[in-house]
Amino acid sequence: MKLFNTNSKHLSKLLILTSTIVFIIILIVFFLNKKNNVIHVQNEGFTAGFRQMYRPHIRNARIIVEGNYNNTKNYFTLILKKFGII
């Protein structure tokens, strides 16, 4: 039993379909990002156009992770102090 058809006509159609889907996804992400830049995210003039899309998200993720790390660190420090370990 063959799982994949190796016919070149079939592969050509599959390639066109895949290319179209990827192109549509890129367009959707681009337009959603443009909409978010106007509403929520400030444009960063010192970065290239592609970096403007992902830098604010990386910065927000870093701030969240650092906040969680600091809260956890403070919590464990407080527990250790209560038990007299520190």
C-alpha positions in Angstrom: 0.0 0.0 0.0 1.4 3.4 -1.0 1.0 6.2 1.4 2.2 9.0 -0.9 1.6 9.4 -4.6 4.9 10.2 -6.3 3.2 11.5 -9.4 4.8 14.8 -10.5 1.4 16.3 -11.4 0.2 15.5 -7.8 3.4 17.0 -6.3 3.1 20.1 -8.4 -0.5 20.7 -7.2 0.6 20.0 -3.6 3.5 22.5 -4.0 1.2 25.2 -5.4 -1.3 24.6 -2.6 1.4 24.7 0.1 2.9 27.9 -1.3 -0.5 29.5 -1.5 -1.3 28.6 2.2 2.1 29.9 3.4 1.7 33.2 1.4 -1.8 33.7 2.9 -0.5 33.1 6.4 2.3 35.6 5.9 -0.1 38.2 4.6 -2.4 37.6 7.6 0.4 37.9 10.1 1.7 41.1 8.3 -1.7 42.8 8.4 -2.5 41.8 12.0 0.9 43.1 13.0 0.3 46.4 11.2 -3.0 46.7 13.0 -1.3 46.0 16.4 1.4 48.5 15.7 -1.1 51.2 15.4 -3.1 50.3 18.5 -0.8 48.6 21.0 2.8 48.5 20.0 5.1 51.5 19.4 7.2 51.4 16.3 10.8 51.3 17.0 12.6 53.5 14.6 16.1 52.2 15.4 15.3 48.7 14.2 14.7 47.2 10.8 11.1 46.6 9.6 11.1 42.9 10.5 12.6 43.5 13.9 9.8 45.9 14.6 7.4 43.0 14.5 9.0 40.7 17.0 11.1 43.0 19.4 8.1 44.3 21.4 6.9 40.7 21.9 10.3 39.5 23.0 10.6 42.5 25.4 7.1 41.8 26.9 8.0 38.1 27.3 11.3 39.0 29.0 9.5 41.3 31.4 7.0 38.6 32.3 9.6 36.0 32.9 11.8 38.3 35.0 8.8 39.3 37.1 7.9 35.6 37.7 11.5 34.8 38.5 11.8 37.6 41.0 8.4 36.7 42.7 9.5 33.1 43.0 12.9 34.0 44.3 11.4 36.4 46.9 8.8 33.7 47.9 11.5 31.1 48.5 13.7 33.6 50.3 10.8 34.5 52.6 10.1 30.8 53.4 13.8 30.1 54.1 13.9 33.0 56.4 10.8 31.8 58.3 12.5 28.5 58.9 15.7 30.1 59.9 17.8 28.7 57.1 18.9 32.1 55.9 
